[in-house]
């Protein structure tokens, strides 16, 4: 006698399990309610953050360059 067992997999933590109930609300391993949805990343927010970091680095580099030039002038 063959028994067909339904196996589910979490798209967040890759855990595979056999559900105990018909309706599954969360992953038993990572406890996320979005176990059946692929994680999407907000690229616009990441891009804004990277631009902000880049400009802050450029501002710091410009400040250090000016400080170095001022220090050389005083000698």
N, C-alpha and C positions, 0 to 999 in steps of 0.2 A: 504494500500500500504506500503510495507516494503522497506526501503532504506538501502543498505549495505554501511557502511562507513569504509574506510580503516583507521586504527589507527596505528601510528608509535610510537616507543619508543626509547629514547636515551639510549645507553648502558653506557654512561658516568655519566649522572646526573639522570637517571631513569624517565625523563619527558615523558609523553604520550600526543600525539596531533594528530589532523586530519590535514593532509597536504592540503594546498591550491592549490599547483601545483603538476603536475605529478612527476617532478624531484625535489627531496629535496636535497639541498646542505649543510644545516647546521641545528643544533638543535635550535629552537627558544628561548629556555631558556638559555642554557650555551654557545651558539654560536660556538660550536665546529664543524669542518668539518668532524670529525671522529665519528659522532653520531651512526653509524651502525657497528662500530668495537669495540670489547672488548679491554679494556686497558690491555696491557702487560707490565710487569715490567722486567727491565734488571737485572736479578739476579746476573750475573757475576759482574756488576758494583757495585751492593749493597754489594756483598761479599767482593770485594776489599776495599770498603770504611769501612766496619766493621773491616776487618783485620787491616787496617791502624789505626783506632781508638783504637782497642785493643792493638796494639803495642805501640801507643803513651801513653796509660794508663799504660802499663807495664813499659815503660821507665820512666814515672813520678813516679810510685811506687818504682822502683829501685833507682831513684835519691833521693826520700824522705827517703828510708831505709838507703842509704849510708850517707845522711846528718844527720840522727838521730844517726847512729853509730859514726860518726865523732864528733857529739856534746857530746855524752856520753864519748868518749875518752878524751875530753878536761877537764872533771870534775875531 
